[in-house]
Amino acid sequence: MDTSKKGFNTKLVHAGDFEDIHGSAVTPIYQTSTFKFKNAKHGADCFAGKDPGYIYTRIGNPTINALEDKLASLENGFGGIALSSGMAAVSTVYMALLGQGMHMIGTSAIYGPSRGVMERDFSRFGVEFDFVDTSDLKNIEKHIRPNTKLLYLETPANPTIQITDIAAASELAHKHNILVCVDNTFNSPYLQNPLDLGADIVVHSLTKFINGHADIVGGAIIAKDPDTYKLIRQTMVYLGGNMDPHQAYLVIRGVKTLSLRIERSQQSAQKIAEFLENHPKIKWVKYPGLKSHPQFELAKKQQKGPGSMISFELKDGIKAGETLMNNVKLAILAVSLGGVETLIQHPASMTHAGVSHDNRIKAGITDGLVRLSIGIEDLDDLLDDLKQALDKI
Ligand code: LCS
C-alpha cells in the first residue's frame, strides 16, 4: 500500500509492507543468505543494477528492506539503511563521509562509544575532530575549519539531555558545505524529525525506542537525498555491518506501537521529573518538560514532546546515587534505554566510562549523574519504587 500521504501511525503499521506470494498479513522473515538467479544473464543484470532482484543478504533482503522503507518513511528521508547495531550505523556514517585530513565537529555529551570510536580508531587514519557543547551555536562556529566535512549532533544528548537547535545548526553548517547528521535515538521519529529541520542524515540505535522491547540490538541510517544514501549504503555493503532478517522482523513488529509507548512513558516521565525536582535529596534534574531545563523553549519548538529520558544528581553525589540504584526494585539497574521497562544506570561508571574524566566533566557528565529511562509500567508503582529507594539514603 502507498502510505506516503498517510498519517504517522498508519506509516508505523503499514509503511514498507509488500505483497508476498501467499498474502502474508505481516512482513515475513526471509531467513536466507542468498537468492537464486533465474539464469546467468539475470544474475549479471542484478549485479549491474539493471534488474532490482535480490542478490545476497548483506547487499539487500526483503525483510530488511521492508524495515528500511518504513524508517525512511517515518523520518521523511529518501532511503534507509538498517545495520547490526547503533554503533555500526554511527561508524558507517563516519567511514562514508570522513577520511584522512578531514575534520568533524561533534556534540561533547554524546553516547560514549560514538566519541570513543573517533578518538580511538578514526584518529589512527588521520581524521580530525572536536567535540563541543553544540547547544551553543557559537561553539560550532568557532571550530569550523576549511576541512570540516561533518557536523554530528546528538540531541537530546546522552546522558545530559542537552538540546541542540537542529535548524539553526544545519543552516550554519550548510553555509560552509558541511553535512549534518543527527543521532535521533533519544527522541525517535515520533518526537523529532531532523531531516525536516534541515539535517542531511539521521542515525538511530534501533535497540532503543524504535524496537522498544529490549530484545534486539540494531541500528539505522536515513539519508535525505539519493546521493548521500547511495554513498553510505555502499560503505555499509563493503564494511558488512548489515542487519539480519530476523532482527529486522522484530524491529518491524516493535515499532508499530512506537506512538503508544512514547505517549505513555513520557506522561509518566513528566510526573517523575516533577517528583524528583521537588524531592529534598535531589540536587538537580534535567528533563525537557521542566521549565528549569536550559533549552525548555527550544524543546517545545523542536520536539513534539519531552520524551522519557531523565538525568539527575543527588545532593550527596554518587554515594547516594549508588544507594538509590542498589535499592530500586521495579526499575532495572541496566544500561540501554527506550524499552517498555524502566531502567536506571550510572553513566560515569557505565555507558560513558570510556570517555576520559576530563572530557566527561567538560561535557557535563558529572560523577553523580544518574540516568533514568522511563517505561510503560503504572506511574504509581514507579513513584513508590523511587520513594522507597530514596528513603534508604
Ligand atoms: N546512539 C545513542 C544515542 C545511544 O544511546 C546508543 C547506545 C548508540 C547510539 C549505540 O547503539 P547500539 O550499538 O548500542 O545499538 N546507548 C546505550 C546506552 O545509553 N546504554 O546502553 C547502550
Residues whose N, C-alpha, C, O or C-beta is under 5 A from the ligand:
A	BS01	LCS	S85 G86 M87 Y111 N158 D183 T185 S205 T207 V217 G218 V335 S336 T351
